[in-house]
Amino acid sequence: MSLRRKTHPLLFKWRHFEAEIILLSIRWYLSYRLSFRDLVEIMDERGLKIAHTTIFRWVFR
């Protein structure tokens, strides 16, 4: 993952979450056709409090 940080540092600048979390959420949304609220539940199980609108903004950015 360190390669991604070096190649795309500006994509994740000023984000409140780490790049790995953002990429994982987007990957799961696109690959498994999960809803935004499903992803919120998955992240909540992992101890992350994320709103479904935040994931929506990540996907459509």
N, C-alpha and C positions, 0 to 999 in steps of 0.2 A: 504493500500500500504506500510505501514511502515514495515510490516512483510517481504515483498519482499526485501526491502532494507537491512534488517538484514540477510536474508538467502542467498542472492546472491550479496554481495557487490563487489566482484572481477569481476563479469561479466560486470559491468558497470563502472569500474574504468578507468579513463582517457578518458571517453566519453565527448563530448561537449554538449550533450543533456541529460536531466533527464531520468531516467530509465522508468518512466511512458510514456514518449513520444515514446521512442524506442519500448516498449512493445505494445503500442496502434497501432503504425504503422505496426508492424509485425502481430498483431492479425487481423487488418483490411485486410491486404494483403492476409493472409491465409484463412480467413473466407469468405470474400466477393469477392475474385478473382479480386481485383482492380489492375490496373497497377501501376507501380512505379510513373509514371507521374500523375496519378489520385490522389495518396496519396500526392504528392507534392502540388497539387492544394488545397486539403482539408486542409493540414497544413498551406498553405499560407493564406487561409481564416481565420485561427485561429491566424495569426500573426507570424508564424514560417517560417523562410527561410531555407528550406532543399533541397538539390540537390537529384535527383532521384538515383544517384549512391550511395549516403549515405544510403538510404533505402535499396538498393540492397545489400550493404555490411552487414547491420544489419540482413537481412533475411538469407543470406547464411553463416553467421558466426556461 
